[in-house]
Amino acid sequence: MISAYRIVTVFSLIMTLNVTAWCGSGGDDNWFGRDKFEHFTISAFYAGGTTIIANRHFGLERTGSVEIGIGFSFSLGTAKEIIDSKNSAATSSFRDLIWDIAGALAGAIIAGSAL
């Protein structure tokens, strides 16, 4: 039987792949700008926090907690990029999404290693 956290993870990955088609890459959107650091750290914070909450408050094992943390953070990053792509005043960026993913992976893995 497929568990709920695996469904959330797969759904988040599918949404992430879909949003890459909508993401632009603005003229001054470099790989190591200040906003990339913000995308990374915020995603890491959400993924790490969600990993710990899933383990301590919902009783999931380490692997399930890490998957939930990554899936939740992927979902937030993807949602932000979709919203940015619909807003003419904001810039949707594939590079932002890559840094969101990197932060989610780092935060969930670090938090998972502490469990």
N, C-alpha and C positions, 0 to 999 in steps of 0.2 A: 504494500500500500504506500502510496506517495504521501509524504507528510506535508503539512501546510508551509513550513519554512522552505522546503525545496520548491514548492509552487511559487512562492513569493520571489525566491531567487531567480528562477527561470523567467518569470514574468518581467522582473526588473531588467534582466539582461536583454530580453527581447525589446523592451521599451528603449533601452540604451542604444541598441543597434538601429532602431527606427529613427530616433532623434538625430542621429548623425547625418541623415539626409537633409534635415532642416537647418543644421548648424552652418553658419557662414564662417568665414575667417576674415575679420575686419583688417583694414590696411595696417594698423599699428598693433595688431594682436600678436605679440611675441610669446615665445614659449616660457619665458622666465620673468614675466612682469609681476608687479605687486598683486594684481588680481588673481594670478595663478597660485600664489602663496596662500591667499585667502580661500580660494576654492579647495586647495589641499587640506588646510588646517580645519576648516569648518566640516568638510566631509569626514576627516579623521575623527574629529570630536563626536559627530553624530554616530558614526559607525562604532567607535569604541564604547560610547555610552550605551547604545542599544545592545551591544554584545554583552555587556555586564548586566544590564537589566534583564535580558532574556535568560541569562544563566541564573542569576540570584533570585529574581522575582517570579519567573515562570518555570524554573526548574529544568531548562534545557541543558543538554550536555554541551561540552565545549564546541564541537563541530557545528551543531545546530545553532548555537548562539552566534558563532562567527558568521554563519550563512545569513542569519536574520540581520545582523549588524551591517553586513555588506549590502544585502538587498534593500534595507531601509535607506541607507545612505545613497545607493544608486538611484533609488526612486526619487529622493529629494533633488539630487543633482540633475536628473533627467527632467523632472518637472520644471525646475528653474530654467533650464535651457529651452524647453518648449514655450514657457511663458515669455522668455526673452525673444524667441523667434517670432512671436505674435505681436510684440510691442515694438513700434517703430523707434522709440526713444532708447531702447536697450539693444545690446549687441549679443546675438547668440553665437557661440564659438565652439567648434569642435575641440579646440585646445582646452577650453574651460572644462569640457566634459571629460577629457583625458585626465586632467588634474583632479577632478572630482573622483574618478575611478581610482586613481593612485592613492588619494587620501583615504577613501573608504577601505581599500585593501590594507593599507598600513595601520589605520586605526583599529580595525577589527582584529587583525593578526596580533597586534601588540596587546590589546585587551584580552584576546583569547589565550595568549601565552601566560597571562597573569592569573588565569582561572585554575 
